[in-house]
Amino acid sequence: MTDQMRGLLARRLEEEGMPSEIPISVAELHRRLLPYPLCRDRLGFASKAEYDIGFLNLLVDDESLHVPERALRDAVRTELGSPEPGLALLQRFAASEVRLRTTRRARAEAPAEEATDAAEEEAGQEPPETGPPIASLETGRSRRDHLPGLDDPLLVPQDESADALGRTPPPAVATRESGVSKAGDRPGGRCRACREALPDRTGVRFCPRCGADQERWPCPSCGGEVERGWSYCALCGKMLPS
């Protein structure tokens, strides 16, 4: 039955206008090129279980397919040894690629690949990665895109402030309401309510003398909340006093 499935795969590639040795993902092989209804009609599978076993045997048949991912081959062999083999494991290897062999190529390459796998197992080395590189979920970039220095987690960014570059920073722009700097975190301003000097420290929002909020206060016309830096009330449109 494996030879029949291999022959059907060759015909399906020809029908789709695809080269005979083009890499094929496991998902495409299972869902589009050799789905169960098609194999049932053309190869006469009596049941879905018979199809599942035939599909698994195709994946481990060195004369039919070149399967470079050893983890896939090992998982398929393990599944074939179970009491009720099925294709649920294909979800784990949906993006893995296989390739149809010609008989001559299979006989020439299969022993060499088996020797390579044995040597890798003896040396305790993992086989090289196949397929597209794995991208990080956090950055969306693959490991091969790592930039030395820029991707170093211990990298300390250089100080590009005006002081570090030898330039004099521009003077702070005072707001119309309070005389405090536009950024709201520089010392030296006065309270917008009692006009007393605010503490000479950063991050001051409330006046320590009268408790007035230096960021928001009620509109003198409608009572709606306005924010520092506004020239007009967002609710009534009245011009705010300077």
Phi and psi restraints in degrees (value plus and minus 20) as a CYANA .aco file:
   2 THR   PHI     -82.8   -42.8
   2 THR   PSI     -62.2   -22.2
   3 ASP   PHI     -82.4   -42.4
   3 ASP   PSI     -56.8   -16.8
   4 GLN   PHI     -87.6   -47.6
   4 GLN   PSI     -60.3   -20.3
   5 MET   PHI     -86.8   -46.8
   5 MET   PSI     -58.2   -18.2
   6 ARG   PHI     -83.0   -43.0
   6 ARG   PSI     -63.1   -23.1
   7 GLY   PHI     -84.4   -44.4
   7 GLY   PSI     -58.7   -18.7
   8 LEU   PHI     -85.8   -45.8
   8 LEU   PSI     -58.0   -18.0
   9 LEU   PHI     -83.2   -43.2
   9 LEU   PSI     -60.9   -20.9
  10 ALA   PHI     -81.9   -41.9
  10 ALA   PSI     -61.4   -21.4
  11 ARG   PHI     -87.6   -47.6
  11 ARG   PSI     -58.4   -18.4
  12 ARG   PHI     -85.1   -45.1
  12 ARG   PSI     -59.6   -19.6
  13 LEU   PHI     -83.3   -43.3
  13 LEU   PSI     -59.7   -19.7
  14 GLU   PHI     -86.4   -46.4
  14 GLU   PSI     -60.8   -20.8
  15 GLU   PHI     -83.4   -43.4
  15 GLU   PSI     -55.4   -15.4
  16 GLU   PHI    -104.6   -64.6
  16 GLU   PSI     -22.5    17.5
  17 GLY   PHI      50.6    90.6
  17 GLY   PSI      10.2    50.2
  18 MET   PHI    -124.5   -84.5
  18 MET   PSI     121.5   161.5
  19 PRO   PHI     -78.3   -38.3
  19 PRO   PSI     128.1   168.1
  20 SER   PHI     -85.4   -45.4
  20 SER   PSI     -45.5    -5.5
  21 GLU   PHI    -131.9   -91.9
  21 GLU   PSI       3.6    43.6
  22 ILE   PHI     -90.0   -50.0
  22 ILE   PSI     120.7   160.7
  23 PRO   PHI     -82.4   -42.4
  23 PRO   PSI     115.8   155.8
  24 ILE   PHI    -145.6  -105.6
  24 ILE   PSI     110.7   150.7
  25 SER   PHI     -92.7   -52.7
  25 SER   PSI     132.7   172.7
  26 VAL   PHI     -80.5   -40.5
  26 VAL   PSI     -58.1   -18.1
  27 ALA   PHI     -83.8   -43.8
  27 ALA   PSI     -62.5   -22.5
  28 GLU   PHI     -87.6   -47.6
  28 GLU   PSI     -59.0   -19.0
  29 LEU   PHI     -82.0   -42.0
  29 LEU   PSI     -61.8   -21.8
  30 HIS   PHI     -97.6   -57.6
  30 HIS   PSI     -62.9   -22.9
  31 ARG   PHI    -112.7   -72.7
  31 ARG   PSI     -47.3    -7.3
  32 ARG   PHI    -136.3   -96.3
  32 ARG   PSI     -65.4   -25.4
  33 LEU   PHI    -103.7   -63.7
  33 LEU   PSI     -61.6   -21.6
  34 LEU   PHI    -150.1  -110.1
  34 LEU   PSI      37.2    77.2
  35 PRO   PHI     -91.9   -51.9
  35 PRO   PSI     141.3   181.3
  36 TYR   PHI     -79.0   -39.0
  36 TYR   PSI     -67.8   -27.8
  37 PRO   PHI     -78.0   -38.0
  37 PRO   PSI     -59.4   -19.4
  38 LEU   PHI     -87.5   -47.5
  38 LEU   PSI     -65.3   -25.3
  39 CYS   PHI     -86.3   -46.3
  39 CYS   PSI     -53.7   -13.7
  40 ARG   PHI     -84.1   -44.1
  40 ARG   PSI     -63.5   -23.5
  41 ASP   PHI     -92.8   -52.8
  41 ASP   PSI     -60.9   -20.9
  42 ARG   PHI    -109.8   -69.8
  42 ARG   PSI     -48.8    -8.8
  43 LEU   PHI    -130.0   -90.0
  43 LEU   PSI     -28.7    11.3
  44 GLY   PHI      55.1    95.1
  44 GLY   PSI      14.4    54.4
  45 PHE   PHI     -82.5   -42.5
  45 PHE   PSI     114.0   154.0
  46 ALA   PHI    -101.4   -61.4
  46 ALA   PSI     -42.9    -2.9
  47 SER   PHI    -174.5  -134.5
  47 SER   PSI     145.6   185.6
  48 LYS   PHI     -86.3   -46.3
  48 LYS   PSI     -55.0   -15.0
  49 ALA   PHI     -82.8   -42.8
  49 ALA   PSI     -59.0   -19.0
  50 GLU   PHI     -86.0   -46.0
  50 GLU   PSI     -58.6   -18.6
  51 TYR   PHI     -84.4   -44.4
  51 TYR   PSI     -64.1   -24.1
  52 ASP   PHI     -78.4   -38.4
  52 ASP   PSI     -65.0   -25.0
  53 ILE   PHI     -85.6   -45.6
  53 ILE   PSI     -60.6   -20.6
  54 GLY   PHI     -83.5   -43.5
  54 GLY   PSI     -59.3   -19.3
  55 PHE   PHI     -86.5   -46.5
  55 PHE   PSI     -63.1   -23.1
  56 LEU   PHI     -84.0   -44.0
  56 LEU   PSI     -61.0   -21.0
  57 ASN   PHI     -84.0   -44.0
  57 ASN   PSI     -53.5   -13.5
  58 LEU   PHI     -83.5   -43.5
  58 LEU   PSI     -58.6   -18.6
  59 LEU   PHI     -88.2   -48.2
  59 LEU   PSI     -45.3    -5.3
  60 VAL   PHI    -126.9   -86.9
  60 VAL   PSI     -12.7    27.3
  61 ASP   PHI    -108.6   -68.6
  61 ASP   PSI      86.8   126.8
  62 ASP   PHI     -85.1   -45.1
  62 ASP   PSI     -41.2    -1.2
  63 GLU   PHI     -98.9   -58.9
  63 GLU   PSI     -33.9     6.1
  64 SER   PHI    -127.8   -87.8
  64 SER   PSI     -67.7   -27.7
  65 LEU   PHI    -148.7  -108.7
  65 LEU   PSI     126.8   166.8
  66 HIS   PHI    -116.4   -76.4
  66 HIS   PSI      94.4   134.4
  67 VAL   PHI    -135.8   -95.8
  67 VAL   PSI      75.8   115.8
  68 PRO   PHI     -91.0   -51.0
  68 PRO   PSI     -42.7    -2.7
  69 GLU   PHI    -105.4   -65.4
  69 GLU   PSI      90.3   130.3
  70 ARG   PHI     -83.7   -43.7
  70 ARG   PSI     -55.5   -15.5
  71 ALA   PHI     -80.5   -40.5
  71 ALA   PSI     -56.8   -16.8
  72 LEU   PHI     -86.9   -46.9
  72 LEU   PSI     -65.4   -25.4
  73 ARG   PHI     -81.5   -41.5
  73 ARG   PSI     -63.6   -23.6
  74 ASP   PHI     -84.7   -44.7
  74 ASP   PSI     -60.7   -20.7
  75 ALA   PHI     -85.3   -45.3
  75 ALA   PSI     -58.3   -18.3
  76 VAL   PHI     -87.6   -47.6
  76 VAL   PSI     -61.7   -21.7
  77 ARG   PHI     -83.2   -43.2
  77 ARG   PSI     -60.1   -20.1
  78 THR   PHI     -83.9   -43.9
  78 THR   PSI     -61.2   -21.2
  79 GLU   PHI     -85.2   -45.2
  79 GLU   PSI     -58.8   -18.8
  80 LEU   PHI     -84.9   -44.9
  80 LEU   PSI     -45.3    -5.3
  81 GLY   PHI    -105.1   -65.1
  81 GLY   PSI     -22.8    17.2
  82 SER   PHI    -101.3   -61.3
  82 SER   PSI     142.8   182.8
  83 PRO   PHI     -81.6   -41.6
  83 PRO   PSI     -57.9   -17.9
  84 GLU   PHI    -152.0  -112.0
  84 GLU   PSI      63.9   103.9
  85 PRO   PHI     -81.9   -41.9
  85 PRO   PSI     120.8   160.8
  86 GLY   PHI    -164.6  -124.6
  86 GLY   PSI    -199.5  -159.5
  87 LEU   PHI    -125.7   -85.7
  87 LEU   PSI      -5.0    35.0
  88 ALA   PHI     -81.7   -41.7
  88 ALA   PSI     -50.2   -10.2
  89 LEU   PHI     -85.5   -45.5
  89 LEU   PSI     -38.5     1.5
  90 LEU   PHI     -83.8   -43.8
  90 LEU   PSI     -42.6    -2.6
  91 GLN   PHI     -82.6   -42.6
  91 GLN   PSI     -53.1   -13.1
  92 ARG   PHI     -91.9   -51.9
  92 ARG   PSI     -44.9    -4.9
  93 PHE   PHI    -138.7   -98.7
  93 PHE   PSI       9.8    49.8
  94 ALA   PHI     -79.9   -39.9
  94 ALA   PSI     -55.5   -15.5
  95 ALA   PHI    -110.4   -70.4
  95 ALA   PSI     -25.2    14.8
  96 SER   PHI     -86.2   -46.2
  96 SER   PSI     126.4   166.4
  97 GLU   PHI    -130.3   -90.3
  97 GLU   PSI     123.6   163.6
  98 VAL   PHI    -149.1  -109.1
  98 VAL   PSI     149.8   189.8
  99 ARG   PHI    -166.0  -126.0
  99 ARG   PSI     117.1   157.1
 100 LEU   PHI     -88.7   -48.7
 100 LEU   PSI     115.4   155.4
 101 ARG   PHI    -117.7   -77.7
 101 ARG   PSI     133.1   173.1
 102 THR   PHI    -108.1   -68.1
 102 THR   PSI     137.3   177.3
 103 THR   PHI     -80.1   -40.1
 103 THR   PSI     -60.6   -20.6
 104 ARG   PHI     -85.9   -45.9
 104 ARG   PSI     -64.4   -24.4
 105 ARG   PHI     -85.1   -45.1
 105 ARG   PSI     -58.9   -18.9
 106 ALA   PHI     -81.8   -41.8
 106 ALA   PSI     -65.7   -25.7
 107 ARG   PHI     -87.1   -47.1
 107 ARG   PSI     -51.4   -11.4
 108 ALA   PHI     -98.9   -58.9
 108 ALA   PSI     -56.2   -16.2
 109 GLU   PHI    -114.2   -74.2
 109 GLU   PSI     -50.4   -10.4
 110 ALA   PHI     -77.2   -37.2
 110 ALA   PSI     -68.0   -28.0
 111 PRO   PHI     -81.7   -41.7
 111 PRO   PSI     -59.5   -19.5
 112 ALA   PHI     -83.4   -43.4
 112 ALA   PSI     -60.5   -20.5
 113 GLU   PHI     -87.7   -47.7
 113 GLU   PSI     -59.1   -19.1
 114 GLU   PHI     -83.6   -43.6
 114 GLU   PSI     -58.6   -18.6
 115 ALA   PHI     -86.1   -46.1
 115 ALA   PSI     -58.5   -18.5
 116 THR   PHI     -84.2   -44.2
 116 THR   PSI     -64.7   -24.7
 117 ASP   PHI     -81.5   -41.5
 117 ASP   PSI     -61.4   -21.4
 118 ALA   PHI     -85.2   -45.2
 118 ALA   PSI     -60.4   -20.4
 119 ALA   PHI     -85.0   -45.0
 119 ALA   PSI     -58.8   -18.8
 120 GLU   PHI     -86.7   -46.7
 120 GLU   PSI     -60.1   -20.1
 121 GLU   PHI     -85.6   -45.6
 121 GLU   PSI     -58.4   -18.4
 122 GLU   PHI     -85.4   -45.4
 122 GLU   PSI     -60.0   -20.0
 123 ALA   PHI    -101.2   -61.2
 123 ALA   PSI     -26.9    13.1
 124 GLY   PHI      51.8    91.8
 124 GLY   PSI       6.3    46.3
 125 GLN   PHI    -125.2   -85.2
 125 GLN   PSI     128.4   168.4
 126 GLU   PHI    -103.1   -63.1
 126 GLU   PSI     125.5   165.5
 127 PRO   PHI     -86.1   -46.1
 127 PRO   PSI     135.5   175.5
 128 PRO   PHI     -81.3   -41.3
 128 PRO   PSI     131.4   171.4
 129 GLU   PHI     -86.4   -46.4
 129 GLU   PSI     121.5   161.5
 130 THR   PHI    -138.2   -98.2
 130 THR   PSI     138.8   178.8
 131 GLY   PHI      59.1    99.1
 131 GLY   PSI    -194.7  -154.7
 132 PRO   PHI     -87.7   -47.7
 132 PRO   PSI     130.3   170.3
 133 PRO   PHI     -85.5   -45.5
 133 PRO   PSI     132.2   172.2
 134 ILE   PHI    -100.6   -60.6
 134 ILE   PSI     108.3   148.3
 135 ALA   PHI    -114.4   -74.4
 135 ALA   PSI     128.4   168.4
 136 SER   PHI     -94.2   -54.2
 136 SER   PSI     115.6   155.6
 137 LEU   PHI     -88.7   -48.7
 137 LEU   PSI     -43.6    -3.6
 138 GLU   PHI    -102.9   -62.9
 138 GLU   PSI     -62.2   -22.2
 139 THR   PHI    -125.7   -85.7
 139 THR   PSI     -38.5     1.5
 140 GLY   PHI      56.1    96.1
 140 GLY   PSI     -13.5    26.5
 141 ARG   PHI    -132.4   -92.4
 141 ARG   PSI     128.0   168.0
 142 SER   PHI    -101.3   -61.3
 142 SER   PSI     147.8   187.8
 143 ARG   PHI     -82.5   -42.5
 143 ARG   PSI     -48.4    -8.4
 144 ARG   PHI     -92.4   -52.4
 144 ARG   PSI     -34.9     5.1
 145 ASP   PHI    -109.1   -69.1
 145 ASP   PSI     -13.7    26.3
 146 HIS   PHI     -81.4   -41.4
 146 HIS   PSI     110.6   150.6
 147 LEU   PHI    -126.1   -86.1
 147 LEU   PSI      94.2   134.2
 148 PRO   PHI     -75.5   -35.5
 148 PRO   PSI     114.9   154.9
 149 GLY   PHI      71.1   111.1
 149 GLY   PSI     -79.4   -39.4
 150 LEU   PHI     -89.9   -49.9
 150 LEU   PSI     -52.3   -12.3
 151 ASP   PHI    -115.6   -75.6
 151 ASP   PSI     -12.0    28.0
 152 ASP   PHI     -94.4   -54.4
 152 ASP   PSI     100.2   140.2
 153 PRO   PHI     -84.2   -44.2
 153 PRO   PSI     -39.6     0.4
 154 LEU   PHI    -114.5   -74.5
 154 LEU   PSI     -15.3    24.7
 155 LEU   PHI     -86.1   -46.1
 155 LEU   PSI     109.8   149.8
 156 VAL   PHI    -119.7   -79.7
 156 VAL   PSI      97.3   137.3
 157 PRO   PHI     -79.9   -39.9
 157 PRO   PSI     123.4   163.4
 158 GLN   PHI     -92.1   -52.1
 158 GLN   PSI     126.4   166.4
 159 ASP   PHI     -98.1   -58.1
 159 ASP   PSI      92.7   132.7
 160 GLU   PHI    -127.8   -87.8
 160 GLU   PSI       3.2    43.2
 161 SER   PHI     -89.2   -49.2
 161 SER   PSI     148.2   188.2
 162 ALA   PHI     -82.7   -42.7
 162 ALA   PSI     -57.5   -17.5
 163 ASP   PHI     -86.1   -46.1
 163 ASP   PSI     -62.5   -22.5
 164 ALA   PHI     -87.1   -47.1
 164 ALA   PSI     -51.4   -11.4
 165 LEU   PHI    -108.1   -68.1
 165 LEU   PSI     -15.2    24.8
 166 GLY   PHI      59.1    99.1
 166 GLY   PSI      -3.7    36.3
 167 ARG   PHI    -126.7   -86.7
 167 ARG   PSI     133.9   173.9
 168 THR   PHI    -108.7   -68.7
 168 THR   PSI     102.2   142.2
 169 PRO   PHI     -85.1   -45.1
 169 PRO   PSI     129.9   169.9
 170 PRO   PHI     -86.5   -46.5
 170 PRO   PSI     130.8   170.8
 171 PRO   PHI     -84.3   -44.3
 171 PRO   PSI     128.2   168.2
 172 ALA   PHI     -86.6   -46.6
 172 ALA   PSI     122.6   162.6
 173 VAL   PHI    -111.6   -71.6
 173 VAL   PSI     101.1   141.1
 174 ALA   PHI     -99.1   -59.1
 174 ALA   PSI     124.8   164.8
 175 THR   PHI    -104.0   -64.0
 175 THR   PSI     142.6   182.6
 176 ARG   PHI     -93.9   -53.9
 176 ARG   PSI     -47.8    -7.8
 177 GLU   PHI     -98.6   -58.6
 177 GLU   PSI     -64.9   -24.9
 178 SER   PHI    -145.6  -105.6
 178 SER   PSI     -35.0     5.0
 179 GLY   PHI      60.2   100.2
 179 GLY   PSI     -19.2    20.8
 180 VAL   PHI    -100.0   -60.0
 180 VAL   PSI     133.0   173.0
 181 SER   PHI     -80.3   -40.3
 181 SER   PSI     136.9   176.9
 182 LYS   PHI     -81.2   -41.2
 182 LYS   PSI     -53.8   -13.8
 183 ALA   PHI     -91.1   -51.1
 183 ALA   PSI     -40.2    -0.2
 184 GLY   PHI      58.1    98.1
 184 GLY   PSI     -11.9    28.1
 185 ASP   PHI    -149.9  -109.9
 185 ASP   PSI      -5.4    34.6
 186 ARG   PHI    -124.7   -84.7
 186 ARG   PSI     121.8   161.8
 187 PRO   PHI     -96.0   -56.0
 187 PRO   PSI     150.0   190.0
 188 GLY   PHI      86.5   126.5
 188 GLY   PSI     -19.3    20.7
 189 GLY   PHI    -111.4   -71.4
 189 GLY   PSI    -198.2  -158.2
 190 ARG   PHI    -142.3  -102.3
 190 ARG   PSI     133.3   173.3
 191 CYS   PHI     -85.6   -45.6
 191 CYS   PSI     116.0   156.0
 192 ARG   PHI     -92.4   -52.4
 192 ARG   PSI     -35.2     4.8
 193 ALA   PHI    -118.6   -78.6
 193 ALA   PSI     -78.7   -38.7
 194 CYS   PHI    -116.7   -76.7
 194 CYS   PSI     -28.0    12.0
 195 ARG   PHI      47.3    87.3
 195 ARG   PSI      -6.9    33.1
 196 GLU   PHI     -98.6   -58.6
 196 GLU   PSI     132.9   172.9
 197 ALA   PHI     -84.9   -44.9
 197 ALA   PSI     115.9   155.9
 198 LEU   PHI    -101.1   -61.1
 198 LEU   PSI     137.0   177.0
 199 PRO   PHI     -76.3   -36.3
 199 PRO   PSI     123.6   163.6
 200 ASP   PHI    -102.6   -62.6
 200 ASP   PSI      48.9    88.9
 201 ARG   PHI    -172.1  -132.1
 201 ARG   PSI     145.3   185.3
 202 THR   PHI    -105.1   -65.1
 202 THR   PSI     138.8   178.8
 203 GLY   PHI      57.5    97.5
 203 GLY   PSI      -5.2    34.8
 204 VAL   PHI     -98.2   -58.2
 204 VAL   PSI     104.8   144.8
 205 ARG   PHI    -136.5   -96.5
 205 ARG   PSI     -53.4   -13.4
 206 PHE   PHI    -133.4   -93.4
 206 PHE   PSI     122.7   162.7
 207 CYS   PHI     -91.8   -51.8
 207 CYS   PSI     107.7   147.7
 208 PRO   PHI     -93.7   -53.7
 208 PRO   PSI     -29.1    10.9
 209 ARG   PHI    -117.5   -77.5
 209 ARG   PSI     -68.4   -28.4
 210 CYS   PHI    -130.3   -90.3
 210 CYS   PSI     -30.4     9.6
 211 GLY   PHI      59.7    99.7
 211 GLY   PSI     -11.1    28.9
 212 ALA   PHI     -87.7   -47.7
 212 ALA   PSI     119.4   159.4
 213 ASP   PHI     -94.1   -54.1
 213 ASP   PSI     107.2   147.2
 214 GLN   PHI    -109.7   -69.7
 214 GLN   PSI     -23.4    16.6
 215 GLU   PHI    -125.3   -85.3
 215 GLU   PSI     -56.6   -16.6
 216 ARG   PHI    -159.4  -119.4
 216 ARG   PSI     128.6   168.6
 217 TRP   PHI    -180.5  -140.5
 217 TRP   PSI     145.6   185.6
 218 PRO   PHI     -95.1   -55.1
 218 PRO   PSI     124.6   164.6
 219 CYS   PHI     -86.8   -46.8
 219 CYS   PSI     112.4   152.4
 220 PRO   PHI     -86.6   -46.6
 220 PRO   PSI     -35.1     4.9
 221 SER   PHI    -113.5   -73.5
 221 SER   PSI     -72.5   -32.5
 222 CYS   PHI    -131.9   -91.9
 222 CYS   PSI     -31.3     8.7
 223 GLY   PHI      65.3   105.3
 223 GLY   PSI     -22.2    17.8
 224 GLY   PHI     -90.3   -50.3
 224 GLY   PSI     137.3   177.3
 225 GLU   PHI     -96.4   -56.4
 225 GLU   PSI     109.5   149.5
 226 VAL   PHI    -138.9   -98.9
 226 VAL   PSI     141.3   181.3
 227 GLU   PHI    -137.9   -97.9
 227 GLU   PSI     137.9   177.9
 228 ARG   PHI     -80.8   -40.8
 228 ARG   PSI     114.4   154.4
 229 GLY   PHI      80.9   120.9
 229 GLY   PSI     -32.0     8.0
 230 TRP   PHI     -99.1   -59.1
 230 TRP   PSI     121.0   161.0
 231 SER   PHI    -118.7   -78.7
 231 SER   PSI     -43.3    -3.3
 232 TYR   PHI    -154.1  -114.1
 232 TYR   PSI     129.6   169.6
 233 CYS   PHI     -92.4   -52.4
 233 CYS   PSI     114.9   154.9
 234 ALA   PHI     -94.7   -54.7
 234 ALA   PSI     -34.6     5.4
 235 LEU   PHI    -118.2   -78.2
 235 LEU   PSI     -66.3   -26.3
 236 CYS   PHI    -127.7   -87.7
 236 CYS   PSI     -33.1     6.9
 237 GLY   PHI      60.2   100.2
 237 GLY   PSI     -14.8    25.2
 238 LYS   PHI     -93.5   -53.5
 238 LYS   PSI     125.1   165.1
 239 MET   PHI     -88.0   -48.0
 239 MET   PSI     116.5   156.5
 240 LEU   PHI    -109.0   -69.0
 240 LEU   PSI     123.5   163.5
 241 PRO   PHI     -85.7   -45.7
 241 PRO   PSI     126.9   166.9
